[in-house]
């Protein structure tokens, strides 16, 4: 009972922040400062009724054969291009919202490496970065198709997530939350999560490999304050996933990841999801 009250109060606090952020966005939009986000209305429902595979970087996909995703709608995240099958799969979309790409902890040249492997990929990047000098080369290069997304709102129990608007500021939850919002906005009828154990920070704290490519070296020298921040953001992320899962019947989200902690989504074996027609309607 005590923790239920505490978490309810957290949700109220974050919903107040959401309202304030909406007002800030509307104010900037009125002044013409959010045109790069508003342009996303041009891609709404372009994949209407189609299914998507959202591929994370968990250890479970290290030896997974992903080549069967070649003809599927796919969204890869962060360092997913390290996977041995990335070039063959040729994912439709690649997502970066982690501030490490802007801060320099991740080399901006990552974008060049990805486009070399997958020339037709379309990027979804954090809208906060559009005015940074390091991104101007990519903005002006026609090889790079970039959509800017503003996902700074918190997921709470007070919102129904069956409609996520990428032409406005919307709900976050990191790279996976962004991928869910993107697939939803593009018109997906079904989403299958793969390689999203969502326990990377816990694994790294006990020196276990947190990703299919090993460890994130940038987490090696975290201060106590940074660790506390990571734990808190992990809480926000899992709380957001829990709230999102309440509406997963409408969003049609299924988890193909073996293991991990995202038990709030119905588990479906990867092989079954790949079968013709995906998950049978009677099993949803």
C-alpha positions in Angstrom: 0.0 0.0 0.0 2.8 2.4 1.0 4.7 1.9 -2.3 1.5 2.1 -4.3 0.9 5.6 -2.9 4.6 6.6 -3.5 4.5 5.5 -7.2 1.1 7.1 -7.7 2.5 10.4 -6.4 5.5 10.0 -8.7 3.1 9.6 -11.6 1.3 12.8 -10.6 4.6 14.7 -10.4 5.7 13.5 -13.8 2.4 14.2 -15.4 2.6 17.8 -14.2 6.0 17.9 -15.9 4.4 16.5 -19.0 1.9 19.3 -19.1 4.6 21.9 -18.7 6.7 20.3 -21.5 3.7 20.3 -23.8 3.2 24.0 -23.1 6.9 24.7 -23.8 6.7 22.8 -27.1 3.6 24.6 -28.2 5.2 27.9 -27.4 8.3 27.1 -29.4 6.2 25.6 -32.2 4.2 28.9 -32.4 7.5 30.7 -32.9 8.5 28.4 -35.7 11.3 26.6 -33.7 9.9 23.1 -34.0 9.4 22.7 -37.7 12.0 19.9 -37.9 9.8 17.9 -35.5 6.5 18.9 -37.2 7.7 17.6 -40.5 7.2 14.0 -39.2 3.6 14.4 -40.0 4.6 13.4 -43.6 5.5 9.8 -42.4 2.4 9.2 -40.4 0.9 5.8 -41.3 3.3 5.1 -44.2 3.5 1.5 -43.0 -0.2 1.2 -42.0 -1.2 -2.3 -41.0 2.3 -3.7 -41.3 4.3 -5.5 -38.6 7.7 -4.4 -37.2 10.6 -6.1 -35.4 12.3 -3.9 -32.9 15.8 -5.2 -32.3 17.8 -4.2 -29.2 21.3 -5.0 -28.2 20.9 -7.6 -25.5 23.2 -10.7 -25.2 20.5 -13.0 -26.4 21.0 -12.0 -30.1 24.7 -12.6 -30.2 24.4 -15.9 -32.0 20.8 -15.3 -33.3 20.3 -15.7 -37.0 18.7 -12.3 -37.9 18.9 -12.8 -41.7 15.2 -13.9 -41.7 14.4 -10.2 -40.9 15.7 -9.1 -44.3 12.2 -8.7 -45.8 10.6 -7.4 -42.6 10.1 -3.9 -41.3 12.9 -3.5 -38.8 14.2 -0.9 -36.3 17.6 -1.3 -34.9 19.0 0.7 -32.0 22.3 2.3 -31.0 25.2 -0.1 -31.6 23.0 -2.7 -33.3 25.0 -2.3 -36.5 27.8 -4.3 -34.8 25.7 -7.5 -35.3 27.1 -9.9 -37.9 23.8 -9.9 -39.8 23.2 -6.2 -39.9 24.4 -5.7 -43.4 22.3 -8.6 -44.7 19.2 -7.5 -42.9 19.4 -3.9 -44.2 17.1 -2.5 -41.5 14.6 0.2 -42.5 15.3 2.4 -39.5 18.0 3.1 -37.0 17.4 5.0 -33.7 19.7 7.1 -31.5 18.3 9.1 -28.7 21.0 8.4 -26.1 22.9 11.7 -25.2 26.2 9.8 -25.5 26.1 10.4 -29.3 25.9 14.1 -28.7 28.4 14.3 -25.8 31.1 12.5 -27.7 31.1 9.3 -25.5 30.0 7.7 -28.8 31.9 8.8 -31.8 29.7 10.7 -34.3 31.4 8.6 -37.0 29.0 5.8 -36.1 26.6 7.3 -38.5 29.1 7.0 -41.4 29.8 3.4 -40.5 26.1 2.6 -40.5 25.4 4.3 -43.8 28.3 2.4 -45.4 26.7 -0.9 -44.3 23.2 0.1 -45.0 22.9 3.0 -47.6 19.1 3.2 -47.5 18.6 3.3 -43.8 16.6 6.1 -42.3 17.7 7.6 -39.0 15.6 8.8 -36.1 17.7 11.1 -33.9 17.1 13.2 -30.8 15.7 16.6 -31.8 17.9 18.4 -29.2 20.9 17.7 -31.5 19.8 19.4 -34.6 21.6 22.7 -33.9 24.9 21.0 -32.7 27.8 21.7 -35.0 28.8 18.0 -35.3 25.5 17.1 -36.9 25.4 19.8 -39.6 27.5 17.7 -42.0 25.0 14.9 -41.8 22.0 17.2 -42.1 23.4 18.7 -45.3 24.5 15.4 -46.8 21.7 13.9 -49.0 23.0 10.4 -48.2 21.6 10.7 -44.7 17.8 10.6 -44.2 17.1 11.9 -40.8 13.9 12.4 -38.8 14.1 14.4 -35.6 12.0 13.2 -32.7 11.3 14.9 -29.3 10.6 12.2 -26.7 11.1 14.0 -23.4 7.8 13.2 -21.8 7.4 10.7 -19.0 5.2 7.6 -19.3 2.6 7.6 -16.6 -0.7 5.8 -15.8 -2.6 8.8 -16.9 -2.0 8.4 -20.7 -3.2 5.9 -23.2 -0.3 4.9 -25.5 -2.2 3.7 -28.5 -1.5 7.0 -30.2 2.0 8.4 -30.1 2.5 11.6 -32.1 6.0 12.1 -33.5 5.0 15.5 -35.0 4.8 16.8 -31.4 6.8 16.1 -28.2 5.8 12.7 -27.1 6.7 9.9 -24.6 10.2 8.5 -24.2 11.6 5.4 -22.4 15.0 5.4 -24.2 15.8 3.7 -27.5 13.2 1.0 -27.0 10.4 3.4 -26.1 11.4 5.6 -29.1 11.2 2.5 -31.4 7.8 1.6 -30.1 6.6 5.2 -30.7 8.1 5.2 -34.2 6.5 1.8 -35.2 3.2 3.0 -33.8 3.3 6.3 -35.7 4.3 4.6 -38.9 1.1 2.6 -38.6 2.3 -0.8 -37.3 -0.3 -3.4 -36.5 2.1 -5.7 -34.6 5.5 -5.1 -32.9 7.9 -7.8 -31.9 10.6 -7.1 -29.4 13.9 -8.9 -29.8 17.2 -8.6 -27.8 15.6 -6.3 -25.2 16.6 -7.9 -21.9 16.5 -4.5 -20.2 18.9 -5.5 -17.5 22.1 -4.2 -18.9 23.0 -1.9 -16.0 22.5 -4.8 -13.5 24.7 -7.1 -15.6 27.5 -4.6 -15.8 27.4 -4.0 -12.0 28.4 -7.7 -11.6 30.8 -7.7 -14.5 28.5 -9.7 -16.8 28.2 -8.9 -20.5 25.4 -6.5 -21.0 25.2 -6.5 -24.8 25.7 -8.9 -27.6 29.0 -7.2 -28.4 30.2 -7.3 -24.8 30.3 -4.3 -22.4 29.7 -0.6 -22.9 33.2 0.7 -22.1 31.8 4.2 -21.4 30.2 2.8 -18.2 33.5 1.7 -16.8 34.3 4.8 -14.8 30.9 5.8 -13.5 30.9 7.9 -10.3 28.5 7.1 -7.4 26.3 9.9 -8.5 26.1 8.6 -12.0 25.2 5.1 -10.7 22.4 6.6 -8.6 21.1 8.5 -11.7 21.2 5.3 -13.8 19.2 3.4 -11.2 16.6 6.1 -11.1 16.4 6.3 -14.9 16.0 2.5 -14.9 13.1 2.9 -12.6 11.5 5.5 -14.9 12.1 3.2 -17.9 10.5 0.2 -16.4 7.7 2.2 -15.0 7.1 3.6 -18.5 7.2 0.0 -20.0 4.7 -1.1 -17.3 2.3 1.7 -18.2 2.8 1.2 -21.9 2.1 -2.6 -21.5 -1.4 -1.8 -20.1 -2.3 -0.8 -23.6 -0.1 -3.4 -25.4 -3.3 -5.1 -26.5 -4.1 -2.0 -28.6 -0.5 -1.5 -29.6 -0.1 -5.3 -30.2 3.4 -5.6 -28.6 4.9 -9.0 -28.2 8.3 -9.9 -26.6 10.4 -12.5 -28.5 13.4 -12.0 -26.2 14.4 -15.1 -24.3 15.0 -14.1 -20.7 15.2 -10.5 -19.5 12.8 -8.6 -17.3 10.1 -7.3 -19.7 7.5 -9.8 -18.5 4.8 -7.1 -18.9 4.5 -8.0 -22.6 3.2 -11.4 -23.8 6.1 -13.7 -24.7 6.2 -15.2 -28.1 9.1 -17.4 -29.6 11.0 -15.6 -32.3 10.5 -18.5 -34.7 6.7 -18.3 -34.2 6.7 -14.5 -34.8 8.6 -15.1 -38.1 6.1 -17.6 -39.3 3.6 -16.5 -41.9 1.1 -14.0 -40.5 2.9 -13.6 -37.2 1.0 -14.4 -34.0 -2.4 -15.9 -34.6 -5.2 -13.4 -33.6 -6.7 -16.0 -31.3 -3.5 -16.0 -29.2 -3.2 -12.3 -28.7 
